[in-house]
């Protein structure tokens, strides 16, 4: 069947199964839990059939596994502290009306499957043709991946603990990494995929892997990341002051406080 077609079929079957589960439990946000682990599943299954025990293949599989499993566990832990469906999906459920079932299938599950496939291209390229010996690009990619992974993991951990403190109910986190960027987890997510791209760059057709970090950056900056998350906070005085002082994406020192009172800085 081939690695690329086989991965596409695998993701389709997984997404179809998740769609049926979501219908049964009436919660489309379960897709968020499965997002990271599906990269791990696709990568290791592809490796079992097409891998060559090459160090670059094993390195990339290890990095993707650490990222995907941590992300899945984090979202599962976060969801256990929440009631019902994620508000984003609940809003779509209400607005889509009678077309909810087929729009969920296409716009949530199939579209997410396509995103996973495109983002995983560097991993598939390395599994298909791992190239020569490890070199400086692999080391550079590893350093960038590690920086992004730590940014994402620490940012997620800080936010989770902030929300679990009852004293912070209704407040916006503005401490730790969140003091320097409004979305340290998104910045880390984007950065680590640039690292993965660099590791894959040395293999045949590795340049095609650039679709992965470019797509991640586009989604986070323009579509389902920052715009969608910040929309629900717009108009709040504390958020607008935080937004004025703090970089949206790239970490940087916060601007001085304005007329509004600064909190948690």
C-alpha positions in Angstrom: 0.0 0.0 0.0 2.9 2.4 0.7 3.8 4.5 3.7 1.9 7.7 2.6 -1.3 6.0 1.5 -1.2 3.6 4.5 -0.9 6.5 6.9 -3.8 8.3 5.2 -6.0 5.2 5.5 -5.0 4.8 9.1 -5.9 8.4 10.0 -9.2 8.1 8.2 -10.2 5.0 10.1 -9.1 6.5 13.4 -11.0 9.7 12.8 -14.1 7.8 11.7 -13.9 5.7 14.9 -13.5 8.9 17.0 -16.4 10.5 15.2 -18.7 7.5 16.2 -17.4 7.7 19.8 -18.1 11.5 19.9 -21.7 10.9 18.6 -22.2 8.3 21.4 -20.9 10.5 24.2 -22.1 13.8 22.6 -18.7 15.4 23.0 -16.7 16.3 20.0 -13.8 17.7 22.1 -12.5 14.1 22.6 -10.7 14.8 19.4 -8.3 17.1 21.2 -7.2 14.3 23.5 -6.5 12.0 20.5 -4.6 14.7 18.5 -1.1 14.2 19.8 -1.3 10.4 20.3 -2.4 9.9 16.7 1.0 11.2 15.6 2.6 8.7 17.8 0.4 5.8 16.5 1.0 6.8 12.8 4.7 7.2 13.3 5.4 3.9 15.0 3.1 1.9 12.8 4.8 3.4 9.7 8.2 2.5 11.3 7.2 -1.1 11.9 6.5 -1.6 8.2 9.0 0.8 6.6 11.6 1.6 9.2 15.3 0.8 8.9 16.5 1.3 12.5 18.2 4.4 11.4 19.2 6.8 14.2 17.3 9.7 12.5 14.1 7.7 12.4 14.5 6.7 16.0 15.3 10.2 17.1 12.3 11.7 15.4 10.0 9.0 16.7 11.2 9.6 20.2 10.7 13.3 20.0 7.2 13.0 18.4 6.3 10.4 21.1 7.4 12.6 24.0 5.4 15.5 22.5 2.3 13.6 21.5 1.9 11.6 24.7 2.5 14.5 27.0 0.0 16.6 25.0 -2.6 13.9 25.1 -2.2 13.3 28.8 -2.3 17.1 29.5 -5.5 17.6 27.6 -7.1 14.5 29.3 -6.1 15.8 32.7 -7.4 19.3 31.9 -10.7 17.8 30.6 -11.3 15.9 33.8 -11.5 19.2 35.6 -14.1 20.6 33.2 -17.8 19.9 32.8 -19.1 18.8 29.5 -18.0 19.6 26.0 -15.3 22.3 25.3 -17.1 25.6 24.7 -15.7 25.9 21.2 -17.4 22.6 20.1 -20.5 23.4 22.1 -20.9 26.6 20.2 -20.6 24.8 16.9 -23.1 22.2 18.1 -25.6 24.9 18.8 -25.1 27.0 15.7 -24.9 24.1 13.2 -28.4 22.8 14.1 -29.6 20.0 11.8 -26.4 19.9 9.8 -24.4 19.2 13.0 -23.6 15.5 12.3 -22.2 15.8 8.8 -20.5 19.1 9.5 -18.9 17.5 12.6 -17.7 14.6 10.5 -16.2 16.8 7.8 -15.2 20.0 9.5 -13.9 18.6 12.8 -12.8 15.0 12.3 -11.9 14.7 8.7 -10.3 18.1 8.6 -8.3 17.3 11.7 -7.2 14.1 10.1 -5.9 16.0 7.1 -4.1 18.5 9.4 -2.4 15.6 11.2 -1.3 14.1 7.9 0.2 17.3 6.6 1.9 18.2 9.9 3.4 14.7 10.1 5.0 14.9 6.7 8.6 15.5 8.1 8.2 12.3 10.2 6.9 10.3 7.2 9.8 11.6 5.0 12.3 10.4 7.5 10.6 7.0 7.9 10.5 6.6 4.1 14.1 7.6 3.4 16.2 8.4 6.5 19.2 9.8 4.6 22.8 9.7 5.7 24.4 10.0 9.1 23.2 12.4 11.8 24.8 15.9 11.3 24.7 19.4 12.7 21.2 20.0 11.3 19.9 17.2 13.5 21.6 18.7 16.5 20.2 22.2 15.7 16.7 20.7 15.2 17.0 18.8 18.5 17.9 22.0 20.4 15.1 23.9 18.8 12.6 21.1 19.5 13.7 20.9 23.1 13.3 24.6 23.6 9.8 24.5 22.1 8.8 21.4 24.1 9.9 23.0 27.3 8.0 26.2 26.5 4.8 24.3 25.7 5.0 21.9 28.6 5.9 24.5 31.2 3.3 26.9 29.9 0.6 24.2 30.0 1.7 23.3 33.6 1.6 26.9 34.8 -1.9 27.5 33.3 -3.3 24.2 34.7 -2.1 25.0 38.2 -3.3 28.6 37.9 -6.8 27.5 37.0 -7.0 24.9 39.8 -6.5 27.6 42.4 -10.0 28.8 43.4 -8.5 32.3 44.2 -7.8 32.7 40.4 -11.4 32.1 39.3 -12.3 34.6 36.6 -8.8 36.0 36.4 -6.2 35.9 33.5 -2.8 34.3 34.1 -0.1 36.9 33.7 2.8 35.2 35.5 5.6 32.8 34.7 6.1 32.3 30.9 2.7 34.1 30.5 4.3 37.3 31.6 6.4 37.4 28.4 3.9 36.0 25.8 0.1 35.6 25.9 0.5 32.1 24.5 3.7 30.4 25.5 2.2 26.9 24.8 1.4 27.9 21.2 4.8 29.5 20.7 6.4 26.2 22.0 4.2 24.1 19.7 5.2 26.1 16.7 8.9 26.1 17.7 9.2 22.4 18.2 7.8 21.6 14.7 10.4 23.9 13.2 12.9 21.7 15.0 11.4 18.5 13.6 11.5 20.1 10.1 15.2 20.8 10.5 15.9 17.2 11.5 14.0 16.0 8.4 15.6 18.6 6.1 18.7 16.4 5.4 16.7 13.5 3.9 15.6 13.2 0.3 12.7 15.6 -0.4 13.1 16.9 3.1 12.4 20.5 2.0 8.7 19.4 1.4 8.5 19.0 5.2 8.3 22.8 5.5 4.5 22.4 5.1 4.4 21.2 8.6 5.7 24.2 10.6 4.1 26.6 8.2 0.7 25.0 8.6 1.1 24.9 12.4 2.1 28.6 12.5 -0.9 29.6 10.2 -3.4 27.7 12.3 -2.1 29.0 15.6 -1.7 32.6 14.5 -4.7 33.0 12.1 -7.3 30.3 12.6 -7.9 28.0 15.6 -5.3 29.2 18.0 -4.8 32.8 19.1 -7.8 34.4 17.3 -10.4 31.8 18.6 -9.1 31.8 22.2 -8.8 35.5 22.6 -12.1 36.3 21.1 -14.0 35.4 24.3 -11.9 37.8 26.4 -12.1 40.8 24.2 -13.6 43.9 25.8 -12.5 42.9 29.3 -10.5 45.6 30.9 -7.9 43.2 32.5 -7.4 41.4 29.2 -7.1 44.5 27.1 -4.4 45.8 29.5 -2.7 42.4 29.4 -3.0 42.4 25.6 -1.5 45.9 25.4 1.5 45.0 27.5 2.3 41.5 26.5 3.5 40.0 23.2 0.9 37.8 21.5 3.3 35.0 20.4 7.0 35.6 20.5 8.3 36.0 24.1 9.4 39.5 25.0 9.6 41.7 28.0 6.3 43.3 28.9 5.5 46.9 28.3 5.0 49.2 31.3 1.6 49.3 32.9 -0.9 51.8 31.5 -3.8 53.5 33.3 -5.4 50.2 34.2 -4.1 48.3 37.2 -1.7 45.5 36.4 -2.2 42.2 38.1 0.0 39.2 38.8 3.2 40.9 37.4 
